[in-house]
């Protein structure tokens, strides 16, 4: 079953849960993985970008879990929140850290209730996954690092240093 919904909209969670129950009659598991938090420095992120990120990743996951609650209790189902390593090693250059840390806290709160209701709730931080977004982030970082190295070399008249991973990539195999 494929659906195109905007989880920032409050009615979307109810809509997808209702359609799922109509089609399958039950829900055994819910995977909360939505989120496209912009890769912006925390200090440059606007309030609108912040609110949009929270609305999608945090509020969307919360609404879905609440809407699916009765069905999950009935099936003794499971909920998995996908988090990220930024919650454990926050950096100001990565504004997503707040939503990711909030997802972990939300999962813990739902897990407490889940113990009472017979619903297993977990948060999983899969670590780095080389998506198009991550590739773009590393490419920007690489170009910025090379540019900084060139500026430093002009001042010191030495050869610019490449990042370690860049220089390793050029070694013969």
PyMOL commands that set and color helices and strands:
alter all, ss='L'
color gray80, all
select helices_A, chain A and resi 10-24+47-75+85-87+97-117+132-156+164-169
alter helices_A, ss='H'
color red, helices_A
select strands_A, chain A and resi 29-32+78-82+120-124
alter strands_A, ss='S'
color yellow, strands_A
deselect
rebuild
show_as cartoon
